[in-house]
Amino acid sequence: MKLYFVYILECSDESFYVGLTNNIDRRLSEHQGGLSSSSYTFKRRPVKLVYTKTSGSSWMRSSLKSSSKDGAGTKNRL
């Protein structure tokens, strides 16, 4: 069974980013390194990991995908 991580990053502008990955170390490194200038966290670095939750089920993945599609989402100020 593949593990998934839901994570929350606090950005330098005090906004929050919620993401989902199967490799938290790699994904955090990608956020810190600024892989894509069009990504939400690129101009908001450095980011700080403030929360993770691990799940072995894929319900988490499909649930987050659907909420990000309906705008309920992932890149909002809390």
N, C-alpha and C positions, 0 to 999 in steps of 0.2 A: 504494500500500500504506500502510495506517495504522500509525503507530508507537505502541507501548505502552511504558510505563515501569513496572517493578517498583521500588518504593522502600521504604526502611526509615527510620522516624523514631525517634529516641530521645526519649522523653518526660521531663518534669521529674522524675518519680518513678523514673527509670532503667529503666522498662519500654520495650519496643519495639513498634512498630506496623508491620505490613507491608501495603502497599497496591498497587493497580494503577490506572493512569490513562492517558489518551491526551494529557493536558496537565499536566505536572509543575508548572509555575509556578502555574497556577490552583489545582491541588489543594493545594499547599503553603500557598498563601494562604488557602484554605478552612479548613485545619487550624489555622493561626495565628489566624484570625479567629473561630473557634468558631461555625460555622454552626448546629450543632444541639447542644443541651444534653444530648442522649441519646447522643452519639457518644463513642467510647472516648477520644479525645484531648482532649475539651472541658475536663475537669478536670485534665488533665495537661500543659497548656500552660505555658510555651512548649515547642515541639517543635523538634528539630534534625534536618535531613536528613543521614543518615549513609551512605546507599548508594542508588545508582540503577543500573539496567540497562535498556538499550533493546533492543527487539526489534520487528521488522516483522511478525512472525507472530502469528496469533491463538492458537497452541497455548498461549502463556503465559497468556492470558486464561482459556481453558477449564480449564487446569491449576489455576490459583489458585482459580477458582470452585469446582471440585470439592473441593479440599483445605479450603476454608473451610466447605463444607457438611458435610464429615465430621469437623469439629472439629480438624483437623490444623493449624490454624492461624495466624490472622493476628494476633491480639491477645494474644500471650503474652509473659511475661517470659523473657528469654534467659539 
